[in-house]
Amino acid sequence: MKRTTTVILLVIIVGAFATALIYLWQKNQEDPIVYKTETPSQQTIVVKTMATGSIVPKEEVLIKPNISGVVEEVFIEAGEYVDRGDLIAKIRVIPNVSTLTSAKNNIASSRTALETEEINFKTQEAIWQRQKALFEKGVVSANDFDQVNNTYLQAKQRVEQARIDLQQARQNYDIIKTGTTSGVGEIAQTQVRATVAGMVLDVPIKEGNQVIEANNFNEGTSIASLADIKKMIFEGKIDESEVGKIKEGLPLEITVGAIENIKFDAVLDYIAPKGVAENGAIQFAIKGSLKNLDSTFIRAGLSANASIILDRAENVMAIREALVQYDRKTQKPFVEVAVGDQEFERRDVELGISNGIYVEVKGGVSESDRIKIWNQVQGMPVMGSRN
């Protein structure tokens, strides 16, 4: 029994020893790890954040009528250019019965007031003539005549004012009834004219539509919208996580989805002081003015993306971010530089800005140093590497 146990133990020991020898032999047959290297390169590093939005006119003017009625004729179409004062549309007035009746009553009241003032004036004129004759004969004192003369002049002024009131009442009646009156010429309220020069973006009405005048209680019906398409801005929104990184005056690069292979320069002009909750996140509105649009036509409302340039370094020495290692204790960055065949030494480096792919190197290595690719995936090629 003891002999059998001894034999079994010896067999196990021999088997384990043989397995260890086979494992060591296989390890010796594997190729040693060969680290590749890269040298620093000259790069232009741009740090940016993105915002989505659209292109809109800087100033869009809505043309509204000064009188309510029905559109009789439209003289423009979307896409046309108009100058200040150009005729846009003509309104046919449909008078309100109540307003028309009130205006007619005002005419009657003004006429009655004028007749009353004329009778009073004739009476004061007769008194004035008698007092003047007596004053010239020396019967009436100068003070008494002055009082009569002032009363006469006041009566004359009231007659003139009553005539003006009657004329205004008649003009008001004509405007309510027809939209215009004698003497207004080209400022007739039935004629809607452009208040600014620019392109017609939209004509939301057509002949036969009813329109409402703009007043203190109603913003009125829009006849057309005009804008200078050479003055366009980017309107977008940026997430709260990025808004702390930006400020007014930063340059923007605008890309428009409908215009390929063209980038537009802009300047960030506005950042909203208050955010708005959208889909569970806080968004801040931003605006940026586009520059140099003389040769490119951009339609209002096109969707666009804005790259907000936070920082830029032109033609600086840089390495790939993946080559940088960090000390576990101090968290300071360093790289491993080749000093011989597969021999490397640690070099602490001073880093600048990074775009996530390349990072600026301000010190610690030179352009001729070969930096170890310490985390290369086996079997994967590395661009720009050297053996």
C-alpha positions as CSV (number, residue, x, y, z in Angstrom):
1,M,0.0,0.0,0.0
2,K,2.8,2.4,0.9
3,R,4.7,1.5,-2.2
4,T,1.6,2.3,-4.4
5,T,1.2,5.7,-2.8
6,T,4.9,6.5,-3.3
7,V,4.7,5.5,-6.9
8,I,1.6,7.8,-7.5
9,L,3.3,10.7,-5.8
10,L,6.4,10.3,-7.9
11,V,4.3,10.1,-11.1
12,I,2.5,13.4,-10.1
13,I,5.8,15.1,-9.4
14,V,7.4,14.0,-12.7
15,G,4.2,15.1,-14.6
16,A,4.2,18.6,-13.0
17,F,7.9,19.0,-13.7
18,A,7.4,18.0,-17.3
19,T,4.5,20.4,-17.7
20,A,6.7,23.3,-16.3
21,L,9.5,22.4,-18.7
22,I,7.0,22.4,-21.7
23,Y,5.6,25.8,-20.6
24,L,9.0,27.4,-20.2
25,W,10.0,26.0,-23.6
26,Q,6.9,27.5,-25.3
27,K,7.5,30.9,-23.6
28,N,11.0,30.9,-25.0
29,Q,9.7,30.2,-28.5
30,E,7.4,33.4,-28.4
31,D,8.7,36.5,-30.1
32,P,9.7,39.3,-27.7
33,I,7.5,42.5,-27.7
34,V,9.0,45.0,-30.1
35,Y,7.8,48.6,-29.4
36,K,7.4,51.0,-32.3
37,T,8.1,54.7,-32.0
38,E,6.9,58.0,-33.4
39,T,8.5,61.4,-33.7
40,P,6.8,64.7,-32.9
41,S,5.3,66.6,-35.9
42,Q,4.2,70.1,-36.7
43,Q,0.4,70.5,-36.2
44,T,-2.2,73.3,-36.1
45,I,-4.3,72.4,-33.1
46,V,-7.8,73.9,-32.8
47,V,-9.9,73.4,-29.7
48,K,-13.6,73.9,-30.5
49,T,-17.1,73.1,-29.3
50,M,-20.2,72.6,-31.5
51,A,-23.6,74.3,-31.5
52,T,-26.6,73.5,-33.8
53,G,-29.0,76.1,-35.2
54,S,-30.0,77.9,-38.4
55,I,-29.1,80.9,-40.6
56,V,-31.6,83.8,-40.3
57,P,-31.6,87.4,-41.3
58,K,-30.1,89.8,-38.8
59,E,-33.1,92.1,-39.2
60,E,-36.4,90.9,-40.6
61,V,-39.1,93.5,-41.1
62,L,-42.8,92.6,-41.1
63,I,-44.9,94.9,-43.3
64,K,-48.4,95.5,-41.8
65,P,-51.3,97.6,-43.1
66,N,-52.5,100.8,-41.4
67,I,-56.1,100.1,-42.1
68,S,-58.4,97.0,-42.0
69,G,-60.0,95.6,-45.2
70,V,-59.6,93.1,-48.0
71,V,-56.4,92.7,-50.1
72,E,-57.4,94.0,-53.5
73,E,-54.0,93.5,-55.3
74,V,-50.5,92.1,-54.4
75,F,-47.6,93.6,-56.4
76,I,-44.7,91.4,-55.2
77,E,-43.6,87.8,-54.9
78,A,-41.1,86.0,-52.6
79,G,-37.6,86.3,-53.8
80,E,-37.9,89.8,-55.4
81,Y,-35.9,92.8,-54.3
82,V,-37.7,96.0,-53.3
83,D,-36.6,99.5,-52.4
84,R,-38.0,101.6,-49.6
85,G,-41.3,103.1,-50.7
86,D,-42.1,100.4,-53.4
87,L,-45.8,99.5,-53.6
88,I,-46.4,96.1,-52.1
89,A,-50.2,95.7,-51.9
90,K,-53.4,97.6,-52.1
91,I,-56.2,97.3,-49.6
92,R,-59.9,97.8,-50.3
93,V,-61.7,99.1,-47.3
94,I,-64.9,97.5,-46.0
95,P,-66.2,100.1,-43.6
96,N,-67.7,99.1,-40.2
97,V,-71.3,100.3,-40.0
98,S,-71.0,101.4,-36.4
99,T,-67.7,103.3,-37.0
100,L,-69.1,104.9,-40.2
101,T,-72.3,106.0,-38.4
102,S,-70.2,107.5,-35.6
103,A,-68.0,109.4,-38.2
104,K,-71.2,110.7,-39.9
105,N,-72.5,111.9,-36.5
106,N,-69.2,113.7,-35.9
107,I,-69.7,115.6,-39.1
108,A,-73.1,116.7,-38.1
109,S,-71.9,117.8,-34.6
110,S,-69.0,119.7,-36.1
111,R,-71.3,121.5,-38.6
112,T,-73.6,122.5,-35.8
113,A,-70.7,123.7,-33.7
114,L,-69.5,125.8,-36.6
115,E,-72.9,127.4,-37.2
116,T,-73.1,128.3,-33.5
117,E,-69.6,129.8,-33.5
118,E,-70.4,131.8,-36.7
119,I,-73.6,133.3,-35.1
120,N,-71.6,134.2,-32.0
121,F,-68.9,135.7,-34.1
122,K,-71.3,137.9,-36.1
123,T,-72.7,139.2,-32.7
124,Q,-69.2,139.9,-31.4
125,E,-68.3,141.6,-34.7
126,A,-71.3,143.9,-34.5
127,I,-70.4,144.9,-30.9
128,W,-66.8,145.4,-31.9
129,Q,-67.7,147.8,-34.7
130,R,-69.9,149.9,-32.5
131,Q,-67.3,150.1,-29.7
132,K,-64.7,151.0,-32.3
133,A,-66.7,153.9,-33.5
134,L,-67.3,155.1,-30.0
135,F,-63.6,154.7,-29.1
136,E,-62.6,156.8,-32.1
137,K,-64.9,159.5,-30.9
138,G,-63.4,159.3,-27.4
139,V,-66.6,158.1,-25.7
140,V,-65.2,154.7,-24.7
141,S,-62.0,154.3,-22.8
142,A,-59.1,152.3,-24.1
143,N,-59.4,149.6,-21.4
144,D,-63.1,149.0,-22.3
145,F,-62.3,148.8,-26.0
146,D,-59.4,146.3,-25.4
147,Q,-61.8,144.0,-23.6
148,V,-64.3,144.1,-26.5
149,N,-61.5,143.6,-29.0
150,N,-60.1,140.5,-27.1
151,T,-63.6,139.0,-27.0
152,Y,-64.0,139.6,-30.8
153,L,-60.6,138.0,-31.6
154,Q,-61.4,135.0,-29.5
155,A,-64.8,134.5,-31.3
156,K,-62.9,134.7,-34.6
157,Q,-60.4,132.0,-33.5
158,R,-63.3,129.7,-32.3
159,V,-64.9,130.0,-35.8
160,E,-61.6,129.0,-37.5
161,Q,-61.1,126.1,-35.1
162,A,-64.7,124.9,-35.7
163,R,-64.0,125.0,-39.5
164,I,-60.9,122.9,-39.0
165,D,-62.8,120.4,-36.8
166,L,-65.5,120.0,-39.5
167,Q,-62.8,119.4,-42.2
168,Q,-61.1,116.8,-40.0
169,A,-64.5,115.1,-39.4
170,R,-65.2,114.9,-43.1
171,Q,-61.7,113.5,-43.8
172,N,-62.1,110.9,-41.1
173,Y,-65.4,109.9,-42.6
174,D,-63.8,109.5,-46.1
175,I,-60.9,107.5,-44.6
176,I,-63.2,105.1,-42.8
177,K,-65.4,104.7,-45.9
178,T,-62.7,104.5,-48.6
179,G,-59.4,104.3,-46.9
180,T,-58.2,107.6,-48.3
181,T,-59.3,111.3,-48.6
182,S,-58.4,114.3,-50.6
183,G,-55.0,115.8,-50.1
184,V,-53.1,112.7,-48.8
185,G,-51.6,111.8,-52.2
186,E,-49.3,108.8,-52.0
187,I,-49.7,108.3,-48.3
188,A,-53.1,106.8,-48.8
189,Q,-53.6,104.1,-46.2
190,T,-55.0,101.7,-48.8
191,Q,-51.5,101.5,-50.4
192,V,-49.1,99.3,-48.4
193,R,-45.5,100.2,-49.2
194,A,-42.1,98.8,-48.2
195,T,-40.6,100.5,-45.2
196,V,-37.0,99.1,-45.9
197,A,-35.1,97.9,-48.9
198,G,-34.3,94.2,-49.2
199,M,-35.5,90.8,-50.4
200,V,-39.0,89.6,-50.0
201,L,-38.8,86.5,-47.9
202,D,-42.4,85.7,-47.6
203,V,-45.8,86.9,-48.7
204,P,-48.3,85.2,-46.4
205,I,-51.4,86.8,-47.9
206,K,-53.1,86.8,-51.3
207,E,-55.8,88.7,-53.1
208,G,-59.1,88.4,-51.3
209,N,-57.7,87.9,-47.8
210,Q,-59.0,90.0,-45.0
211,V,-56.3,92.0,-43.1
212,I,-56.4,93.8,-39.8
213,E,-54.6,97.1,-39.1
214,A,-51.8,97.3,-36.6
215,N,-52.8,99.2,-33.5
216,N,-52.2,99.3,-29.7
217,F,-54.5,96.3,-29.2
218,N,-53.6,94.1,-32.2
219,E,-50.2,93.5,-33.9
220,G,-52.0,93.4,-37.3
221,T,-51.8,91.1,-40.3
222,S,-48.4,90.7,-41.9
223,I,-48.5,91.5,-45.6
224,A,-44.9,90.6,-46.3
225,S,-41.6,90.1,-44.6
226,L,-38.4,91.8,-45.9
227,A,-34.8,91.4,-45.0
228,D,-31.3,92.3,-46.2
229,I,-29.9,88.9,-47.1
230,K,-26.3,90.3,-47.0
231,K,-26.7,90.6,-43.3
232,M,-27.3,87.1,-41.9
233,I,-26.6,85.6,-38.5
234,F,-26.3,82.2,-37.0
235,E,-28.9,81.4,-34.3
236,G,-28.3,78.3,-32.3
237,K,-28.2,76.7,-28.9
238,I,-25.4,75.3,-26.8
239,D,-25.5,72.9,-23.8
240,E,-24.9,74.2,-20.3
241,S,-21.8,72.0,-20.0
242,E,-20.2,74.1,-22.7
243,V,-21.5,77.5,-22.1
244,G,-18.9,78.3,-19.5
245,K,-16.1,77.8,-22.0
246,I,-17.3,80.5,-24.5
247,K,-17.5,84.3,-24.5
248,E,-18.6,87.0,-26.8
249,G,-16.1,87.8,-29.6
250,L,-14.9,84.2,-30.2
251,P,-14.6,83.2,-33.9
252,L,-17.0,80.8,-35.4
253,E,-16.8,78.4,-38.3
254,I,-20.3,77.9,-39.8
255,T,-21.1,74.9,-42.0
256,V,-24.5,74.8,-43.8
257,G,-25.9,71.4,-44.6
258,A,-27.3,72.5,-48.0
259,I,-24.0,74.1,-49.1
260,E,-21.2,71.6,-49.4
261,N,-17.5,72.2,-49.0
262,I,-17.9,75.8,-47.9
263,K,-17.2,77.2,-44.4
264,F,-18.4,80.7,-43.4
265,D,-16.5,82.8,-40.9
266,A,-18.6,84.5,-38.1
267,V,-18.1,86.2,-34.7
268,L,-20.0,85.2,-31.6
269,D,-22.1,88.3,-30.6
270,Y,-24.6,87.1,-28.0
271,I,-24.9,84.5,-25.3
272,A,-28.3,84.3,-23.5
273,P,-28.0,85.1,-19.8
274,K,-30.8,82.6,-19.1
275,G,-31.1,78.9,-20.1
276,V,-34.1,77.0,-21.3
277,A,-34.9,73.4,-20.4
278,E,-35.2,71.2,-23.5
279,N,-35.5,67.5,-23.4
280,G,-34.1,67.3,-19.9
281,A,-31.1,69.5,-20.6
282,I,-30.5,73.3,-20.2
283,Q,-29.8,75.0,-23.4
284,F,-28.5,78.6,-23.9
285,A,-29.3,80.6,-27.1
286,I,-26.3,82.1,-29.0
287,K,-26.0,84.4,-32.0
288,G,-23.1,85.1,-34.4
289,S,-22.8,87.5,-37.3
290,L,-21.6,86.0,-40.6
291,K,-18.9,87.8,-42.6
292,N,-18.1,88.1,-46.3
293,L,-21.4,87.0,-47.8
294,D,-21.2,89.1,-51.0
295,S,-20.5,86.2,-53.3
296,T,-22.6,83.5,-51.6
297,F,-26.4,83.4,-51.4
298,I,-27.7,81.7,-48.3
299,R,-31.4,81.1,-47.9
300,A,-33.0,82.1,-44.7
301,G,-33.9,79.3,-42.4
302,L,-31.2,76.8,-43.5
303,S,-30.0,74.5,-40.8
304,A,-26.3,75.0,-39.8
305,N,-23.6,73.9,-37.3
306,A,-21.2,76.3,-35.6
307,S,-17.8,75.4,-34.5
308,I,-16.9,77.8,-31.7
309,I,-13.1,78.1,-31.7
310,L,-12.0,78.1,-28.0
311,D,-8.3,78.1,-28.7
312,R,-5.8,77.7,-31.6
313,A,-2.1,77.0,-31.9
314,E,-0.6,77.4,-35.3
315,N,2.3,75.1,-36.5
316,V,3.4,73.9,-33.0
317,M,5.3,70.7,-32.1
318,A,2.8,68.1,-31.2
319,I,2.4,64.4,-30.5
320,R,-0.5,62.0,-30.4
321,E,-2.4,62.1,-27.2
322,A,-2.1,58.3,-27.0
323,L,1.6,58.5,-26.5
324,V,1.4,60.4,-23.2
325,Q,1.5,58.5,-19.9
326,Y,0.8,59.9,-16.4
327,D,2.6,59.1,-13.2
328,R,0.3,57.2,-10.8
329,K,1.3,59.2,-7.8
330,T,1.9,62.8,-9.1
331,Q,-0.3,62.6,-12.2
332,K,2.4,64.4,-14.1
333,P,2.7,63.6,-17.9
334,F,5.7,61.9,-19.3
335,V,6.7,59.9,-22.4
336,E,9.3,57.2,-23.0
337,V,12.0,58.2,-25.5
338,A,14.2,55.6,-27.3
339,V,17.9,55.8,-26.3
340,G,18.9,52.6,-28.0
341,D,17.6,49.4,-29.6
342,Q,14.4,48.8,-27.7
343,E,15.8,50.8,-24.8
344,F,13.7,53.7,-23.5
345,E,14.0,56.3,-20.8
346,R,11.4,58.4,-19.1
347,R,11.1,62.1,-20.0
348,D,8.7,64.5,-18.2
349,V,7.0,66.8,-20.7
350,E,5.1,70.1,-20.6
351,L,1.9,70.0,-22.5
352,G,-0.2,72.7,-24.1
353,I,-3.6,72.6,-25.7
354,S,-5.1,69.4,-27.0
355,N,-7.9,68.6,-29.5
356,G,-8.3,65.1,-28.2
357,I,-6.1,63.6,-30.9
358,Y,-3.0,65.7,-30.9
359,V,-1.5,67.6,-27.9
360,E,1.0,70.5,-28.0
361,V,4.4,69.8,-26.5
362,K,6.0,72.8,-25.0
363,G,9.1,71.1,-23.5
364,G,10.7,67.8,-22.6
365,V,11.3,66.4,-26.0
366,S,12.7,67.5,-29.4
367,E,11.4,66.9,-32.9
368,S,14.1,64.3,-33.5
369,D,13.2,62.2,-30.4
370,R,11.6,58.8,-31.0
371,I,8.7,58.3,-28.6
372,K,7.6,54.9,-27.5
373,I,4.1,53.7,-28.5
374,W,3.5,52.1,-25.2
375,N,-0.2,51.0,-25.7
376,Q,-0.1,49.7,-29.2
377,V,-2.6,47.0,-29.9
378,Q,-0.9,43.9,-31.3
379,G,-1.6,43.3,-34.9
380,M,-2.9,46.9,-35.5
381,P,-0.8,49.2,-37.7
382,V,0.1,52.6,-36.3
383,M,0.2,55.6,-38.7
384,G,3.5,57.5,-38.9
385,S,5.3,54.9,-36.7
386,R,8.9,53.9,-37.0
387,N,10.6,50.6,-36.0
